[in-house]
């Protein structure tokens, strides 16, 4: 989900995308592929790969539950003015640790 596209999606659709990703990763087919790549890239032990896959599924479900939490809040300044602070989608954020 691209940041500019994701911003325009209804909250229910954002939630559905995260839940679908969690459902896919939790299947044997996708989980085994993710574990295989993880072991190849990081030489992680199979048990550690299992922990990471399950944690990823849980984090995706947590993100789905927070799809409706992105909203603006009003903050008072020192001059008694009011400001509206809003959160915006950042897009895909990805990092790879240099294990090798």
PDB file as gemmi writes it, atoms N, CA and C in Angstrom:
CRYST1    1.000    1.000    1.000  90.00  90.00  90.00 P 1                      
ATOM      1  N   UNK A   1       0.860  -1.153   0.000  1.00  0.00           N  
ATOM      2  CA  UNK A   1       0.000   0.000   0.000  1.00  0.00           C  
ATOM      3  C   UNK A   1       0.912   1.222   0.000  1.00  0.00           C  
ATOM      4  N   UNK A   2       0.879   1.968  -1.031  1.00  0.00           N  
ATOM      5  CA  UNK A   2       1.691   3.169  -1.201  1.00  0.00           C  
ATOM      6  C   UNK A   2       1.133   4.283  -0.321  1.00  0.00           C  
ATOM      7  N   UNK A   3       1.991   5.184   0.155  1.00  0.00           N  
ATOM      8  CA  UNK A   3       1.557   6.237   1.073  1.00  0.00           C  
ATOM      9  C   UNK A   3       0.462   7.110   0.471  1.00  0.00           C  
ATOM     10  N   UNK A   4       0.635   7.505  -0.782  1.00  0.00           N  
ATOM     11  CA  UNK A   4      -0.374   8.388  -1.371  1.00  0.00           C  
ATOM     12  C   UNK A   4      -1.672   7.652  -1.625  1.00  0.00           C  
ATOM     13  N   UNK A   5      -1.597   6.400  -2.000  1.00  0.00           N  
ATOM     14  CA  UNK A   5      -2.806   5.604  -2.214  1.00  0.00           C  
ATOM     15  C   UNK A   5      -3.428   5.222  -0.878  1.00  0.00           C  
ATOM     16  N   UNK A   6      -2.591   4.815   0.065  1.00  0.00           N  
ATOM     17  CA  UNK A   6      -3.068   4.375   1.371  1.00  0.00           C  
ATOM     18  C   UNK A   6      -3.806   5.447   2.140  1.00  0.00           C  
ATOM     19  N   UNK A   7      -3.390   6.692   1.964  1.00  0.00           N  
ATOM     20  CA  UNK A   7      -4.066   7.791   2.652  1.00  0.00           C  
ATOM     21  C   UNK A   7      -5.516   7.925   2.225  1.00  0.00           C  
ATOM     22  N   UNK A   8      -5.791   7.582   0.994  1.00  0.00           N  
ATOM     23  CA  UNK A   8      -7.129   7.778   0.449  1.00  0.00           C  
ATOM     24  C   UNK A   8      -8.051   6.574   0.667  1.00  0.00           C  
ATOM     25  N   UNK A   9      -7.492   5.467   1.137  1.00  0.00           N  
ATOM     26  CA  UNK A   9      -8.304   4.276   1.362  1.00  0.00           C  
ATOM     27  C   UNK A   9      -9.165   4.434   2.610  1.00  0.00           C  
ATOM     28  N   UNK A  10     -10.371   3.884   2.584  1.00  0.00           N  
ATOM     29  CA  UNK A  10     -11.191   3.879   3.807  1.00  0.00           C  
ATOM     30  C   UNK A  10     -10.515   3.013   4.874  1.00  0.00           C  
ATOM     31  N   UNK A  11     -10.775   3.325   6.126  1.00  0.00           N  
ATOM     32  CA  UNK A  11     -10.150   2.595   7.226  1.00  0.00           C  
ATOM     33  C   UNK A  11     -10.442   1.104   7.172  1.00  0.00           C  
ATOM     34  N   UNK A  12     -11.644   0.746   6.761  1.00  0.00           N  
ATOM     35  CA  UNK A  12     -11.999  -0.673   6.695  1.00  0.00           C  
ATOM     36  C   UNK A  12     -11.148  -1.400   5.657  1.00  0.00           C  
ATOM     37  N   UNK A  13     -10.805  -0.717   4.576  1.00  0.00           N  
ATOM     38  CA  UNK A  13      -9.979  -1.334   3.535  1.00  0.00           C  
ATOM     39  C   UNK A  13      -8.529  -1.467   4.005  1.00  0.00           C  
ATOM     40  N   UNK A  14      -8.022  -0.474   4.720  1.00  0.00           N  
ATOM     41  CA  UNK A  14      -6.669  -0.561   5.283  1.00  0.00           C  
ATOM     42  C   UNK A  14      -6.584  -1.747   6.235  1.00  0.00           C  
ATOM     43  N   UNK A  15      -7.604  -1.857   7.090  1.00  0.00           N  
ATOM     44  CA  UNK A  15      -7.647  -2.960   8.052  1.00  0.00           C  
ATOM     45  C   UNK A  15      -7.648  -4.302   7.328  1.00  0.00           C  
ATOM     46  N   UNK A  16      -8.440  -4.390   6.264  1.00  0.00           N  
ATOM     47  CA  UNK A  16      -8.538  -5.639   5.495  1.00  0.00           C  
ATOM     48  C   UNK A  16      -7.202  -6.021   4.866  1.00  0.00           C  
ATOM     49  N   UNK A  17      -6.440  -5.038   4.404  1.00  0.00           N  
ATOM     50  CA  UNK A  17      -5.131  -5.316   3.793  1.00  0.00           C  
ATOM     51  C   UNK A  17      -4.179  -5.908   4.827  1.00  0.00           C  
ATOM     52  N   UNK A  18      -4.111  -5.297   6.005  1.00  0.00           N  
ATOM     53  CA  UNK A  18      -3.230  -5.815   7.056  1.00  0.00           C  
ATOM     54  C   UNK A  18      -3.650  -7.209   7.502  1.00  0.00           C  
ATOM     55  N   UNK A  19      -4.956  -7.426   7.648  1.00  0.00           N  
ATOM     56  CA  UNK A  19      -5.443  -8.746   8.075  1.00  0.00           C  
ATOM     57  C   UNK A  19      -5.174  -9.805   7.013  1.00  0.00           C  
ATOM     58  N   UNK A  20      -5.317  -9.453   5.741  1.00  0.00           N  
ATOM     59  CA  UNK A  20      -5.036 -10.393   4.652  1.00  0.00           C  
ATOM     60  C   UNK A  20      -3.555 -10.777   4.658  1.00  0.00           C  
ATOM     61  N   UNK A  21      -2.676  -9.781   4.854  1.00  0.00           N  
ATOM     62  CA  UNK A  21      -1.238 -10.062   4.929  1.00  0.00           C  
ATOM     63  C   UNK A  21      -0.927 -10.995   6.097  1.00  0.00           C  
ATOM     64  N   UNK A  22      -1.552 -10.747   7.250  1.00  0.00           N  
ATOM     65  CA  UNK A  22      -1.337 -11.611   8.417  1.00  0.00           C  
ATOM     66  C   UNK A  22      -1.829 -13.023   8.139  1.00  0.00           C  
ATOM     67  N   UNK A  23      -2.992 -13.142   7.505  1.00  0.00           N  
ATOM     68  CA  UNK A  23      -3.536 -14.466   7.178  1.00  0.00           C  
ATOM     69  C   UNK A  23      -2.621 -15.210   6.209  1.00  0.00           C  
ATOM     70  N   UNK A  24      -2.098 -14.496   5.212  1.00  0.00           N  
ATOM     71  CA  UNK A  24      -1.208 -15.142   4.238  1.00  0.00           C  
ATOM     72  C   UNK A  24       0.080 -15.617   4.886  1.00  0.00           C  
ATOM     73  N   UNK A  25       0.703 -14.757   5.681  1.00  0.00           N  
ATOM     74  CA  UNK A  25       1.974 -15.130   6.302  1.00  0.00           C  
ATOM     75  C   UNK A  25       1.796 -16.276   7.283  1.00  0.00           C  
ATOM     76  N   UNK A  26       0.629 -16.404   7.869  1.00  0.00           N  
ATOM     77  CA  UNK A  26       0.424 -17.485   8.841  1.00  0.00           C  
ATOM     78  C   UNK A  26       0.127 -18.832   8.182  1.00  0.00           C  
ATOM     79  N   UNK A  27      -0.070 -18.862   6.854  1.00  0.00           N  
ATOM     80  CA  UNK A  27      -0.257 -20.147   6.175  1.00  0.00           C  
ATOM     81  C   UNK A  27       1.095 -20.851   6.041  1.00  0.00           C  
ATOM     82  N   UNK A  28       1.063 -22.176   5.968  1.00  0.00           N  
ATOM     83  CA  UNK A  28       2.301 -22.950   5.842  1.00  0.00           C  
ATOM     84  C   UNK A  28       3.090 -22.551   4.597  1.00  0.00           C  
ATOM     85  N   UNK A  29       2.376 -22.304   3.501  1.00  0.00           N  
ATOM     86  CA  UNK A  29       3.038 -21.975   2.233  1.00  0.00           C  
ATOM     87  C   UNK A  29       3.900 -20.717   2.368  1.00  0.00           C  
ATOM     88  N   UNK A  30       3.315 -19.636   2.868  1.00  0.00           N  
ATOM     89  CA  UNK A  30       4.046 -18.377   2.972  1.00  0.00           C  
ATOM     90  C   UNK A  30       5.007 -18.367   4.157  1.00  0.00           C  
ATOM     91  N   UNK A  31       4.596 -18.945   5.258  1.00  0.00           N  
ATOM     92  CA  UNK A  31       5.472 -18.975   6.436  1.00  0.00           C  
ATOM     93  C   UNK A  31       6.766 -19.710   6.124  1.00  0.00           C  
ATOM     94  N   UNK A  32       6.674 -20.815   5.407  1.00  0.00           N  
ATOM     95  CA  UNK A  32       7.892 -21.571   5.076  1.00  0.00           C  
ATOM     96  C   UNK A  32       8.798 -20.777   4.133  1.00  0.00           C  
ATOM     97  N   UNK A  33       8.208 -20.024   3.215  1.00  0.00           N  
ATOM     98  CA  UNK A  33       9.021 -19.194   2.307  1.00  0.00           C  
ATOM     99  C   UNK A  33       9.713 -18.075   3.069  1.00  0.00           C  
ATOM    100  N   UNK A  34       8.987 -17.424   3.971  1.00  0.00           N  
ATOM    101  CA  UNK A  34       9.571 -16.344   4.757  1.00  0.00           C  
ATOM    102  C   UNK A  34      10.711 -16.890   5.619  1.00  0.00           C  
ATOM    103  N   UNK A  35      10.483 -18.037   6.256  1.00  0.00           N  
ATOM    104  CA  UNK A  35      11.520 -18.652   7.095  1.00  0.00           C  
ATOM    105  C   UNK A  35      12.742 -19.033   6.262  1.00  0.00           C  
ATOM    106  N   UNK A  36      12.488 -19.564   5.068  1.00  0.00           N  
ATOM    107  CA  UNK A  36      13.585 -19.957   4.181  1.00  0.00           C  
ATOM    108  C   UNK A  36      14.461 -18.746   3.829  1.00  0.00           C  
ATOM    109  N   UNK A  37      13.823 -17.645   3.453  1.00  0.00           N  
ATOM    110  CA  UNK A  37      14.573 -16.433   3.107  1.00  0.00           C  
ATOM    111  C   UNK A  37      15.288 -15.870   4.328  1.00  0.00           C  
ATOM    112  N   UNK A  38      14.634 -15.930   5.468  1.00  0.00           N  
ATOM    113  CA  UNK A  38      15.224 -15.420   6.696  1.00  0.00           C  
ATOM    114  C   UNK A  38      16.476 -16.215   7.064  1.00  0.00           C  
ATOM    115  N   UNK A  39      16.386 -17.532   6.932  1.00  0.00           N  
ATOM    116  CA  UNK A  39      17.542 -18.373   7.239  1.00  0.00           C  
ATOM    117  C   UNK A  39      18.672 -18.110   6.253  1.00  0.00           C  
ATOM    118  N   UNK A  40      18.330 -17.935   4.983  1.00  0.00           N  
ATOM    119  CA  UNK A  40      19.340 -17.682   3.971  1.00  0.00           C  
ATOM    120  C   UNK A  40      20.028 -16.341   4.209  1.00  0.00           C  
ATOM    121  N   UNK A  41      19.242 -15.321   4.499  1.00  0.00           N  
ATOM    122  CA  UNK A  41      19.787 -13.967   4.654  1.00  0.00           C  
ATOM    123  C   UNK A  41      20.529 -13.764   5.968  1.00  0.00           C  
ATOM    124  N   UNK A  42      20.021 -14.348   7.050  1.00  0.00           N  
ATOM    125  CA  UNK A  42      20.583 -14.051   8.369  1.00  0.00           C  
ATOM    126  C   UNK A  42      21.220 -15.265   9.045  1.00  0.00           C  
ATOM    127  N   UNK A  43      21.064 -16.435   8.448  1.00  0.00           N  
ATOM    128  CA  UNK A  43      21.542 -17.690   9.038  1.00  0.00           C  
ATOM    129  C   UNK A  43      20.940 -17.909  10.434  1.00  0.00           C  
ATOM    130  N   UNK A  44      19.708 -17.464  10.589  1.00  0.00           N  
ATOM    131  CA  UNK A  44      19.020 -17.621  11.874  1.00  0.00           C  
ATOM    132  C   UNK A  44      18.626 -19.077  12.089  1.00  0.00           C  
ATOM    133  N   UNK A  45      18.556 -19.469  13.333  1.00  0.00           N  
ATOM    134  CA  UNK A  45      18.112 -20.815  13.681  1.00  0.00           C  
ATOM    135  C   UNK A  45      16.629 -20.953  13.333  1.00  0.00           C  
ATOM    136  N   UNK A  46      16.192 -22.164  12.927  1.00  0.00           N  
ATOM    137  CA  UNK A  46      14.783 -22.361  12.583  1.00  0.00           C  
ATOM    138  C   UNK A  46      13.812 -21.918  13.672  1.00  0.00           C  
ATOM    139  N   UNK A  47      14.152 -22.165  14.932  1.00  0.00           N  
ATOM    140  CA  UNK A  47      13.262 -21.760  16.032  1.00  0.00           C  
ATOM    141  C   UNK A  47      13.127 -20.237  16.081  1.00  0.00           C  
ATOM    142  N   UNK A  48      14.224 -19.519  15.819  1.00  0.00           N  
ATOM    143  CA  UNK A  48      14.180 -18.057  15.828  1.00  0.00           C  
ATOM    144  C   UNK A  48      13.350 -17.542  14.654  1.00  0.00           C  
ATOM    145  N   UNK A  49      13.421 -18.222  13.527  1.00  0.00           N  
ATOM    146  CA  UNK A  49      12.598 -17.851  12.374  1.00  0.00           C  
ATOM    147  C   UNK A  49      11.114 -18.014  12.703  1.00  0.00           C  
ATOM    148  N   UNK A  50      10.773 -19.089  13.404  1.00  0.00           N  
ATOM    149  CA  UNK A  50       9.378 -19.293  13.822  1.00  0.00           C  
ATOM    150  C   UNK A  50       8.897 -18.150  14.708  1.00  0.00           C  
ATOM    151  N   UNK A  51       9.742 -17.741  15.651  1.00  0.00           N  
ATOM    152  CA  UNK A  51       9.388 -16.633  16.550  1.00  0.00           C  
ATOM    153  C   UNK A  51       9.145 -15.363  15.734  1.00  0.00           C  
ATOM    154  N   UNK A  52      10.025 -15.079  14.774  1.00  0.00           N  
ATOM    155  CA  UNK A  52       9.894 -13.863  13.970  1.00  0.00           C  
ATOM    156  C   UNK A  52       8.662 -13.881  13.080  1.00  0.00           C  
ATOM    157  N   UNK A  53       8.332 -15.024  12.510  1.00  0.00           N  
ATOM    158  CA  UNK A  53       7.146 -15.113  11.659  1.00  0.00           C  
ATOM    159  C   UNK A  53       5.887 -14.880  12.491  1.00  0.00           C  
ATOM    160  N   UNK A  54       5.796 -15.521  13.650  1.00  0.00           N  
ATOM    161  CA  UNK A  54       4.623 -15.335  14.501  1.00  0.00           C  
ATOM    162  C   UNK A  54       4.535 -13.898  15.025  1.00  0.00           C  
ATOM    163  N   UNK A  55       5.684 -13.302  15.345  1.00  0.00           N  
ATOM    164  CA  UNK A  55       5.682 -11.907  15.792  1.00  0.00           C  
ATOM    165  C   UNK A  55       5.207 -10.982  14.669  1.00  0.00           C  
ATOM    166  N   UNK A  56       5.622 -11.279  13.447  1.00  0.00           N  
ATOM    167  CA  UNK A  56       5.196 -10.472  12.302  1.00  0.00           C  
ATOM    168  C   UNK A  56       3.691 -10.561  12.093  1.00  0.00           C  
ATOM    169  N   UNK A  57       3.148 -11.757  12.219  1.00  0.00           N  
ATOM    170  CA  UNK A  57       1.704 -11.942  12.081  1.00  0.00           C  
ATOM    171  C   UNK A  57       0.976 -11.133  13.149  1.00  0.00           C  
ATOM    172  N   UNK A  58       1.467 -11.201  14.379  1.00  0.00           N  
ATOM    173  CA  UNK A  58       0.845 -10.451  15.475  1.00  0.00           C  
ATOM    174  C   UNK A  58       0.951  -8.945  15.265  1.00  0.00           C  
ATOM    175  N   UNK A  59       2.100  -8.476  14.760  1.00  0.00           N  
ATOM    176  CA  UNK A  59       2.270  -7.047  14.511  1.00  0.00           C  
ATOM    177  C   UNK A  59       1.355  -6.565  13.387  1.00  0.00           C  
ATOM    178  N   UNK A  60       1.164  -7.373  12.361  1.00  0.00           N  
ATOM    179  CA  UNK A  60       0.241  -6.995  11.286  1.00  0.00           C  
ATOM    180  C   UNK A  60      -1.189  -6.901  11.811  1.00  0.00           C  
ATOM    181  N   UNK A  61      -1.573  -7.834  12.665  1.00  0.00           N  
ATOM    182  CA  UNK A  61      -2.921  -7.786  13.247  1.00  0.00           C  
ATOM    183  C   UNK A  61      -3.072  -6.569  14.172  1.00  0.00           C  
ATOM    184  N   UNK A  62      -2.011  -6.237  14.885  1.00  0.00           N  
ATOM    185  CA  UNK A  62      -2.038  -5.047  15.737  1.00  0.00           C  
ATOM    186  C   UNK A  62      -2.180  -3.790  14.879  1.00  0.00           C  
ATOM    187  N   UNK A  63      -1.454  -3.727  13.771  1.00  0.00           N  
ATOM    188  CA  UNK A  63      -1.565  -2.579  12.856  1.00  0.00           C  
ATOM    189  C   UNK A  63      -2.982  -2.480  12.302  1.00  0.00           C  
ATOM    190  N   UNK A  64      -3.589  -3.620  12.002  1.00  0.00           N  
ATOM    191  CA  UNK A  64      -4.970  -3.617  11.502  1.00  0.00           C  
ATOM    192  C   UNK A  64      -5.924  -3.053  12.545  1.00  0.00           C  
ATOM    193  N   UNK A  65      -5.688  -3.379  13.795  1.00  0.00           N  
ATOM    194  CA  UNK A  65      -6.578  -2.895  14.853  1.00  0.00           C  
ATOM    195  C   UNK A  65      -6.437  -1.391  15.073  1.00  0.00           C  
ATOM    196  N   UNK A  66      -5.330  -0.823  14.624  1.00  0.00           N  
ATOM    197  CA  UNK A  66      -5.101   0.605  14.819  1.00  0.00           C  
ATOM    198  C   UNK A  66      -5.384   1.426  13.565  1.00  0.00           C  
ATOM    199  N   UNK A  67      -5.955   0.816  12.552  1.00  0.00           N  
ATOM    200  CA  UNK A  67      -6.215   1.527  11.300  1.00  0.00           C  
ATOM    201  C   UNK A  67      -7.113   2.739  11.501  1.00  0.00           C  
ATOM    202  N   UNK A  68      -7.996   2.684  12.470  1.00  0.00           N  
ATOM    203  CA  UNK A  68      -8.906   3.805  12.700  1.00  0.00           C  
ATOM    204  C   UNK A  68      -8.368   4.791  13.738  1.00  0.00           C  
ATOM    205  N   UNK A  69      -7.167   4.555  14.242  1.00  0.00           N  
ATOM    206  CA  UNK A  69      -6.606   5.414  15.290  1.00  0.00           C  
ATOM    207  C   UNK A  69      -5.848   6.616  14.739  1.00  0.00           C  
ATOM    208  N   UNK A  70      -5.617   6.663  13.445  1.00  0.00           N  
ATOM    209  CA  UNK A  70      -4.904   7.799  12.871  1.00  0.00           C  
ATOM    210  C   UNK A  70      -5.898   8.929  12.703  1.00  0.00           C  
ATOM    211  N   UNK A  71      -5.770   9.928  13.550  1.00  0.00           N  
ATOM    212  CA  UNK A  71      -6.698  11.058  13.522  1.00  0.00           C  
ATOM    213  C   UNK A  71      -5.981  12.291  14.059  1.00  0.00           C  
ATOM    214  N   UNK A  72      -6.568  13.445  13.857  1.00  0.00           N  
ATOM    215  CA  UNK A  72      -5.964  14.688  14.316  1.00  0.00           C  
ATOM    216  C   UNK A  72      -6.259  14.960  15.775  1.00  0.00           C  
ATOM    217  N   UNK A  73      -5.381  15.704  16.406  1.00  0.00           N  
ATOM    218  CA  UNK A  73      -5.601  16.141  17.773  1.00  0.00           C  
ATOM    219  C   UNK A  73      -5.313  17.638  17.846  1.00  0.00           C  
ATOM    220  N   UNK A  74      -6.022  18.309  18.724  1.00  0.00           N  
ATOM    221  CA  UNK A  74      -5.818  19.742  18.914  1.00  0.00           C  
ATOM    222  C   UNK A  74      -4.847  19.967  20.058  1.00  0.00           C  
ATOM    223  N   UNK A  75      -3.907  20.882  19.832  1.00  0.00           N  
ATOM    224  CA  UNK A  75      -2.905  21.206  20.841  1.00  0.00           C  
ATOM    225  C   UNK A  75      -2.923  22.716  21.063  1.00  0.00           C  
ATOM    226  N   UNK A  76      -2.938  23.120  22.314  1.00  0.00           N  
ATOM    227  CA  UNK A  76      -2.883  24.550  22.636  1.00  0.00           C  
ATOM    228  C   UNK A  76      -1.429  25.006  22.626  1.00  0.00           C  
ATOM    229  N   UNK A  77      -1.206  26.193  22.103  1.00  0.00           N  
ATOM    230  CA  UNK A  77       0.138  26.753  22.127  1.00  0.00           C  
ATOM    231  C   UNK A  77       0.264  27.685  23.330  1.00  0.00           C  
ATOM    232  N   UNK A  78       1.443  28.217  23.535  1.00  0.00           N  
ATOM    233  CA  UNK A  78       1.666  29.141  24.642  1.00  0.00           C  
ATOM    234  C   UNK A  78       0.895  30.444  24.456  1.00  0.00           C  
ATOM    235  N   UNK A  79       0.548  30.774  23.214  1.00  0.00           N  
ATOM    236  CA  UNK A  79      -0.160  32.019  22.929  1.00  0.00           C  
ATOM    237  C   UNK A  79      -1.675  31.817  22.930  1.00  0.00           C  
ATOM    238  N   UNK A  80      -2.132  30.696  23.398  1.00  0.00           N  
ATOM    239  CA  UNK A  80      -3.560  30.359  23.464  1.00  0.00           C  
ATOM    240  C   UNK A  80      -4.172  30.110  22.090  1.00  0.00           C  
ATOM    241  N   UNK A  81      -3.337  29.943  21.067  1.00  0.00           N  
ATOM    242  CA  UNK A  81      -3.839  29.536  19.750  1.00  0.00           C  
ATOM    243  C   UNK A  81      -4.045  28.027  19.761  1.00  0.00           C  
ATOM    244  N   UNK A  82      -4.851  27.553  18.833  1.00  0.00           N  
ATOM    245  CA  UNK A  82      -5.074  26.109  18.714  1.00  0.00           C  
ATOM    246  C   UNK A  82      -4.452  25.623  17.412  1.00  0.00           C  
ATOM    247  N   UNK A  83      -3.820  24.466  17.457  1.00  0.00           N  
ATOM    248  CA  UNK A  83      -3.235  23.855  16.282  1.00  0.00           C  
ATOM    249  C   UNK A  83      -3.803  22.456  16.130  1.00  0.00           C  
ATOM    250  N   UNK A  84      -4.029  22.063  14.900  1.00  0.00           N  
ATOM    251  CA  UNK A  84      -4.471  20.704  14.617  1.00  0.00           C  
ATOM    252  C   UNK A  84      -3.268  19.913  14.126  1.00  0.00           C  
ATOM    253  N   UNK A  85      -2.949  18.845  14.827  1.00  0.00           N  
ATOM    254  CA  UNK A  85      -1.834  17.980  14.452  1.00  0.00           C  
ATOM    255  C   UNK A  85      -2.425  16.699  13.887  1.00  0.00           C  
ATOM    256  N   UNK A  86      -2.021  16.354  12.688  1.00  0.00           N  
ATOM    257  CA  UNK A  86      -2.530  15.135  12.066  1.00  0.00           C  
ATOM    258  C   UNK A  86      -1.369  14.215  11.711  1.00  0.00           C  
ATOM    259  N   UNK A  87      -1.657  12.946  11.728  1.00  0.00           N  
ATOM    260  CA  UNK A  87      -0.685  11.949  11.294  1.00  0.00           C  
ATOM    261  C   UNK A  87      -0.982  11.598   9.849  1.00  0.00           C  
ATOM    262  N   UNK A  88       0.074  11.372   9.106  1.00  0.00           N  
ATOM    263  CA  UNK A  88      -0.101  10.991   7.708  1.00  0.00           C  
ATOM    264  C   UNK A  88       0.681   9.707   7.463  1.00  0.00           C  
ATOM    265  N   UNK A  89       0.199   8.943   6.518  1.00  0.00           N  
ATOM    266  CA  UNK A  89       0.863   7.685   6.181  1.00  0.00           C  
ATOM    267  C   UNK A  89       2.278   7.960   5.687  1.00  0.00           C  
ATOM    268  N   UNK A  90       3.227   7.139   6.119  1.00  0.00           N  
ATOM    269  CA  UNK A  90       4.627   7.308   5.728  1.00  0.00           C  
ATOM    270  C   UNK A  90       4.990   6.415   4.552  1.00  0.00           C  
ATOM    271  N   UNK A  91       4.100   5.509   4.190  1.00  0.00           N  
ATOM    272  CA  UNK A  91       4.426   4.577   3.114  1.00  0.00           C  
ATOM    273  C   UNK A  91       5.189   3.387   3.663  1.00  0.00           C  
ATOM    274  N   UNK A  92       5.872   2.705   2.809  1.00  0.00           N  
ATOM    275  CA  UNK A  92       6.613   1.515   3.209  1.00  0.00           C  
ATOM    276  C   UNK A  92       7.886   1.937   3.927  1.00  0.00           C  
ATOM    277  N   UNK A  93       8.069   1.397   5.111  1.00  0.00           N  
ATOM    278  CA  UNK A  93       9.287   1.644   5.878  1.00  0.00           C  
ATOM    279  C   UNK A  93       9.941   0.296   6.061  1.00  0.00           C  
ATOM    280  N   UNK A  94      11.193   0.178   5.610  1.00  0.00           N  
ATOM    281  CA  UNK A  94      11.853  -1.116   5.601  1.00  0.00           C  
ATOM    282  C   UNK A  94      13.324  -0.946   5.962  1.00  0.00           C  
ATOM    283  N   UNK A  95      13.835  -1.827   6.772  1.00  0.00           N  
ATOM    284  CA  UNK A  95      15.249  -1.779   7.136  1.00  0.00           C  
ATOM    285  C   UNK A  95      15.798  -3.188   7.170  1.00  0.00           C  
ATOM    286  N   UNK A  96      17.025  -3.338   6.759  1.00  0.00           N  
ATOM    287  CA  UNK A  96      17.694  -4.631   6.792  1.00  0.00           C  
ATOM    288  C   UNK A  96      18.939  -4.480   7.660  1.00  0.00           C  
ATOM    289  N   UNK A  97      19.045  -5.313   8.692  1.00  0.00           N  
ATOM    290  CA  UNK A  97      20.221  -5.274   9.557  1.00  0.00           C  
ATOM    291  C   UNK A  97      21.375  -5.996   8.862  1.00  0.00           C  
ATOM    292  N   UNK A  98      22.565  -5.459   8.927  1.00  0.00           N  
ATOM    293  CA  UNK A  98      23.717  -6.087   8.258  1.00  0.00           C  
ATOM    294  C   UNK A  98      24.258  -7.266   9.060  1.00  0.00           C  
ATOM    295  N   UNK A  99      23.619  -8.404   8.938  1.00  0.00           N  
ATOM    296  CA  UNK A  99      24.017  -9.582   9.712  1.00  0.00           C  
ATOM    297  C   UNK A  99      25.273 -10.240   9.194  1.00  0.00           C  
ATOM    298  N   UNK A 100      25.458 -10.211   7.885  1.00  0.00           N  
ATOM    299  CA  UNK A 100      26.599 -10.963   7.328  1.00  0.00           C  
ATOM    300  C   UNK A 100      27.840 -10.127   7.240  1.00  0.00           C  
TER     301      UNK A 100                                                      
END                                                                             
